[in-house]
Amino acid sequence: MVPAGVFVVLSVLVLWLVSKPSVADFMIAAEGEMKKVSWSSRRDIAVSTLVVIVVVVLLAALLGVADIGFEMVFHRILR
């Protein structure tokens, strides 16, 4: 019952905030500005995501090799 009560209280709070003129005006203005935004195409987003994934994997491999190299060097020094 507690989650349901919290949901009702938050719903009433959101309804009260949205009905205030200043908040409603802001939301209308924000909607108008969102229509002016030039969104990236699906292909651009896919290519950018692929580039990020490849770079992260390459950096992880580079750091892994460097870590193994340092481990071998320090293992030989301390032995």
N, C-alpha and C positions, 0 to 999 in steps of 0.2 A: 504493500500500500504506500510505502514511503516514496518509491520511484514515481508512482502515479501522482502523488501529491506534489512532488517537485516539478513534474511535467506540467501540471495544471497551473502552478504558481508561475513558472517560467513562461508559459503560453500567455497568461494574463499580462505579465510584464511586457512581453514582446508586443502584444496587441495594443497596450497602452502607449508604448514608445512609438509604434508605427503611426498611431493616430494623432500624434503631436504634429502640428503644422511644420515646425522646423525640420523634424526628421523626415516627414513625408516629402517636403520640398527637396531635401538633400537626396533622397532616394530617386526622385524623378530626375533630378539633374545628373545623378550618377548613371542612370539608365541611358540618358541622352548621350553622355560622354562615351559609354561603352559601345554605342552604335557607331561612333566615329573611329574607333580603334581598327587598325588594319591588322588582322590576325594572320599569323603564318599559315602556310598551306600544310596539309597533312604530310606531304612528301618532305617538306623542309624540316618539320619536326622529327620525322622518322630518321632522316639523314643526320641531323644534329644529335639525336639520341644515340645512334650507332657510333658516331665519332666519339662521344663521351665515353661509351662503354669500352671501345677499343683503347682509348687513352688510359682509362683506369686499369684495364687488364695489363697493358704494357708497363705502366708504372709499378703495378703490383709485382710483376715478374722481375723488373729491374731491381726493386727493393729486396725481393726474395733472394736474387742472385748475390746482391751486395751483402746481405745478411749472412748468407752461407760463406761467402768469401771472408768476411771479417771473423766469423766464427772459426774458420780453418786457420787463419793467421794467428789469432789470439790463442787458439788451442795449441799450436806449435810453439808459440812464445812462452806460454805458461807451463809447458810440459817439461 
